[in-house]
Amino acid sequence: MSRELGSFYRSLAEDTDEQVLTPPDALRRRADRRARARGTVTALAAAVLVVGTAAGSQLVLAANEHSHVVTPGSTPSLNTTSPPTVDTTPSPAATTSPSPVGPSGPATTPSTGKSTTRSGAPDTPTSISDRAFFTQPAGTVAAPPAFVPEDALPKLCGARYPSDESLVQRRTRKLVYRNPDTPEGHVPDGSYLHSVTIYRSGKAAAWLADLRRAVQNCPEQERVEGVVSRQRLLNSGDFGDDSVLFEMSEPARDVNGDPTGGNDVRLIRAIRIGDVVTVLWEQGWEGTSSERSQVDDYSRRAVTAIRRWLG
């Protein structure tokens, strides 16, 4: 111990009323212990800091991999990310000028309550109304019209019509007529089978083509034993959207079946109106022949009735 320190302790001892002081060596040892204790605490604090840092890193990584973790007692953070910007600039189609309306715009058709196709034409019906059949001229009805299950056409050498596979519905009505100058109570002058047929869209024209081909392929046939009928196409004229007219001719016979030297001629006309076909088959009465003027008149009436029915 230095001389100055020893002198200091002696003076201090005299001033403390003979109180016992800790020797300098003991003080030095105590100071060394405190220093070692402070080092230990510092080391422990550093270790705790390292562990805490590592734990915090693990929590940050976990938060990045998963959704937000809310610890008890903490307040969850709100997502304040701004919403994505939406481009509200109109597309070229939206900026196209609207079609004019009114007198300078396209014409509009008031609703009729009927279903129409894209072209504006009425849809093809799926059933045939009585309104599709025409009314005979006044004073020519020899018997009330009646619906019958008979064929719409005469047999033509056993011809088949592939387009009939597209047939939707067919109705046939028998008309019995007399000429205006025929007395009341006299036998009728003739009769018709009048049929109306609906075909699937676009198939009615194919049926008329099948009919033309059948007539051309059957120039003659034995209709009944010993009676040969001859068929040929005629110029049909302007009826409906398209039409076919042909005749069937065979030797005329009296009531006893004997030839009279003349011919009985039957006229048959098929008319297409859209997907509907109407056929007028004049069948005569007791050896009478068809009159072209009457067949034409009934044909026009038939077209008018169907157009009115189709609307």
C-alpha positions in Angstrom: 0.0 0.0 0.0 1.3 3.4 -0.8 2.5 5.8 1.9 -0.2 8.4 1.0 -3.0 5.9 1.3 -1.8 4.7 4.7 -1.6 8.2 6.0 -5.2 8.8 4.7 -6.6 5.8 6.6 -4.9 6.8 9.9 -6.4 10.3 9.7 -9.8 8.8 8.9 -9.6 6.4 11.8 -9.0 9.3 14.2 -12.1 11.2 12.9 -14.6 8.3 13.2 -14.5 8.0 16.9 -12.6 4.8 16.9 -15.1 2.9 14.6 -13.6 -0.2 13.0 -13.0 0.3 9.3 -12.7 -2.4 6.6 -9.1 -3.0 5.8 -8.0 -2.0 2.3 -7.4 -5.6 1.2 -10.9 -6.6 2.1 -12.3 -3.6 0.1 -10.2 -4.7 -2.9 -11.6 -8.2 -2.7 -15.1 -6.9 -2.4 -14.7 -4.7 -5.4 -13.3 -7.6 -7.4 -16.4 -9.7 -6.6 -18.7 -6.8 -7.6 -16.9 -6.5 -10.9 -17.2 -10.2 -11.6 -20.9 -10.0 -10.7 -21.4 -7.1 -13.1 -19.7 -9.1 -15.9 -21.9 -12.0 -15.3 -25.0 -9.9 -15.4 -23.8 -8.2 -18.6 -23.1 -11.6 -20.2 -26.6 -12.9 -19.2 -28.2 -9.7 -20.6 -26.3 -10.2 -23.9 -27.5 -13.8 -24.1 -31.1 -12.8 -23.4 -30.8 -10.2 -26.2 -29.5 -12.7 -28.7 -32.3 -15.2 -27.8 -34.9 -12.5 -28.1 -33.6 -11.3 -31.4 -33.7 -14.9 -32.8 -37.2 -15.4 -31.5 -38.3 -12.1 -33.1 -36.9 -13.2 -36.4 -38.8 -16.4 -36.3 -42.1 -14.5 -35.6 -41.5 -12.2 -38.5 -40.8 -15.1 -40.9 -44.0 -16.9 -39.7 -46.0 -13.7 -40.2 -44.7 -13.5 -43.8 -45.6 -17.1 -44.5 -49.1 -17.0 -43.0 -51.9 -14.5 -42.4 -51.6 -11.9 -39.7 -51.1 -13.3 -36.3 -52.9 -11.4 -33.5 -51.4 -12.0 -30.1 -53.6 -11.8 -27.0 -54.2 -8.3 -25.9 -52.9 -6.7 -29.1 -55.0 -4.8 -31.7 -54.9 -6.3 -35.2 -53.6 -3.9 -37.8 -56.0 -2.8 -40.6 -55.2 -3.3 -44.3 -54.9 0.2 -45.6 -53.6 -0.8 -49.0 -55.3 1.4 -51.6 -57.7 -0.5 -54.0 -56.5 -1.0 -57.6 -57.3 1.7 -60.0 -60.1 0.8 -62.5 -59.9 2.2 -66.0 -63.2 3.8 -66.7 -62.4 4.9 -70.2 -65.2 3.7 -72.5 -64.3 1.1 -75.1 -64.6 2.0 -78.8 -67.9 0.0 -79.0 -69.3 2.0 -76.1 -68.4 5.3 -77.8 -70.1 4.5 -81.1 -72.9 6.9 -81.8 -76.4 5.4 -81.1 -78.6 4.5 -84.1 -81.0 7.3 -84.9 -84.6 6.9 -83.8 -87.8 8.6 -84.9 -88.6 9.5 -88.5 -85.0 9.2 -89.6 -84.3 5.9 -87.8 -85.2 2.4 -88.7 -88.8 1.5 -88.9 -90.2 -0.5 -86.0 -93.0 -3.0 -86.1 -95.6 -3.1 -83.3 -95.8 -6.4 -81.4 -98.6 -8.7 -82.6 -98.3 -11.2 -79.8 -96.9 -13.9 -82.1 -93.5 -15.5 -82.0 -91.3 -14.4 -84.9 -88.0 -15.6 -86.4 -84.9 -13.3 -86.6 -86.0 -12.4 -90.1 -89.2 -11.0 -88.8 -91.4 -13.7 -90.4 -93.9 -15.6 -88.2 -92.6 -18.9 -86.9 -93.8 -22.1 -88.7 -96.8 -23.4 -86.8 -96.8 -26.9 -85.4 -100.5 -27.7 -85.8 -103.0 -26.9 -88.6 -106.0 -24.8 -87.7 -109.4 -25.0 -89.5 -108.6 -21.5 -90.7 -105.9 -22.8 -93.0 -108.7 -24.1 -95.3 -110.6 -21.9 -97.7 -114.3 -21.5 -98.0 -116.0 -22.6 -101.3 -117.8 -19.9 -103.3 -121.4 -19.3 -102.4 -123.9 -21.5 -104.2 -121.3 -24.2 -105.2 -121.4 -26.3 -102.0 -123.0 -29.7 -102.8 -122.3 -31.2 -99.4 -120.7 -30.0 -96.2 -116.9 -30.2 -96.2 -115.5 -33.0 -94.1 -112.0 -34.0 -92.9 -111.0 -37.4 -94.1 -108.0 -39.8 -93.6 -107.3 -40.1 -97.3 -104.0 -39.6 -99.0 -103.1 -36.1 -100.3 -101.9 -37.4 -103.7 -102.7 -40.2 -106.2 -100.2 -43.1 -106.4 -97.5 -42.5 -108.9 -95.8 -45.8 -109.8 -95.3 -46.5 -106.1 -93.1 -43.4 -105.7 -91.7 -42.5 -102.2 -91.1 -39.0 -101.0 -87.9 -38.9 -98.8 -88.9 -35.4 -97.7 -91.9 -36.8 -95.9 -89.6 -37.6 -93.1 -89.7 -33.9 -92.3 -93.5 -33.8 -92.2 -94.9 -32.2 -89.0 -98.6 -32.5 -89.6 -101.1 -33.0 -92.4 -104.8 -32.6 -92.6 -107.1 -33.4 -95.6 -110.6 -32.2 -96.2 -113.1 -33.4 -98.9 -115.0 -30.8 -100.8 -118.0 -31.6 -103.0 -119.1 -29.0 -105.4 -121.6 -28.2 -108.1 -121.4 -25.6 -110.9 -123.5 -22.5 -110.4 -125.9 -23.5 -113.3 -126.4 -27.0 -111.9 -130.0 -27.4 -110.5 -130.6 -28.1 -106.9 -130.8 -31.8 -106.2 -128.8 -32.8 -109.2 -125.7 -35.0 -108.8 -122.6 -33.1 -107.9 -120.2 -32.0 -110.7 -117.1 -33.0 -108.9 -115.1 -33.2 -105.7 -111.7 -32.3 -104.3 -109.3 -33.6 -101.8 -107.7 -30.5 -100.3 -104.7 -31.1 -98.0 -102.5 -28.8 -95.9 -99.1 -30.1 -94.7 -96.5 -28.5 -92.4 -92.9 -29.4 -93.0 -89.9 -28.7 -90.9 -88.0 -25.5 -91.7 -86.6 -25.5 -95.2 -88.0 -29.0 -96.2 -91.2 -28.0 -98.1 -89.2 -27.1 -101.2 -87.6 -30.5 -101.1 -91.0 -32.1 -101.1 -92.0 -30.2 -104.2 -88.8 -31.4 -105.9 -89.7 -35.0 -104.9 -93.1 -34.6 -106.5 -91.8 -33.3 -109.8 -89.4 -36.2 -110.0 -92.2 -38.7 -109.2 -94.3 -37.4 -112.0 -91.4 -37.4 -114.5 -90.5 -41.0 -113.5 -94.1 -42.2 -114.0 -95.3 -41.3 -117.5 -97.9 -44.1 -117.4 -99.2 -46.7 -115.0 -102.0 -49.2 -114.7 -104.2 -47.6 -112.1 -106.7 -50.4 -112.0 -106.8 -53.6 -114.0 -107.1 -52.9 -117.6 -107.0 -49.1 -117.2 -103.8 -47.2 -118.0 -103.3 -43.7 -116.7 -100.8 -41.3 -118.2 -99.2 -38.5 -116.2 -97.4 -35.3 -117.3 -96.2 -32.0 -115.8 -98.0 -28.8 -116.9 -97.1 -25.2 -116.6 -98.4 -24.4 -113.1 -98.5 -20.6 -113.3 -97.8 -18.2 -110.5 -99.1 -19.6 -107.2 -97.5 -19.2 -103.8 -93.8 -19.4 -103.5 -93.6 -22.3 -105.8 -96.1 -24.8 -107.3 -96.4 -28.0 -109.3 -99.3 -28.9 -111.6 -99.7 -32.2 -113.4 -102.5 -34.1 -115.0 -103.6 -37.7 -115.0 -105.5 -38.9 -118.1 -107.2 -42.2 -118.8 -109.9 -43.4 -121.2 -113.4 -42.4 -120.3 -116.0 -45.1 -119.7 -119.7 -45.1 -119.3 -121.6 -46.5 -116.3 -121.2 -50.0 -117.8 -117.5 -49.6 -118.0 -117.4 -49.4 -121.7 -115.0 -46.9 -123.4 -116.7 -43.7 -124.6 -113.8 -42.7 -126.9 -112.9 -39.7 -124.8 -110.6 -39.1 -121.8 -111.1 -38.3 -118.2 -108.6 -35.7 -117.0 -107.7 -35.1 -113.4 -105.7 -32.0 -112.4 -103.5 -32.0 -109.2 -101.7 -28.8 -108.0 -99.3 -28.6 -105.1 -98.5 -25.1 -103.8 -95.8 -24.1 -101.3 -96.1 -21.1 -99.0 -93.1 -21.0 -96.8 -92.9 -24.3 -95.0 -96.5 -25.2 -95.7 -97.7 -27.1 -98.8 -101.3 -27.3 -99.9 -102.5 -29.8 -102.5 -105.7 -29.6 -104.5 -106.6 -32.9 -106.2 -109.7 -32.6 -108.4 -111.4 -36.1 -108.5 -114.4 -35.5 -110.7 -117.8 -37.2 -110.4 -119.2 -40.0 -112.6 -116.9 -39.4 -115.5 -116.6 -35.6 -115.5 -113.2 -34.0 -116.1 -111.4 -31.2 -114.2 -111.8 -27.6 -115.4 -108.6 -25.6 -115.3 -110.4 -22.4 -114.5 -112.0 -23.8 -111.4 -108.8 -25.5 -110.2 -107.0 -22.1 -110.6 -109.8 -20.3 -108.7 -109.7 -22.8 -105.8 -105.9 -22.6 -105.8 -105.9 -18.8 -105.3 -108.5 -19.2 -102.5 -106.3 -21.8 -100.9 -103.2 -19.6 -101.0 -105.1 -16.6 -99.5 -106.5 -18.8 -96.6 -103.0 -20.1 -95.7 -101.4 -16.7 -95.9 -104.1 -15.3 -93.6 -103.7 -18.3 -91.2 -99.9 -17.8 -91.1 -100.4 -14.1 -90.4 
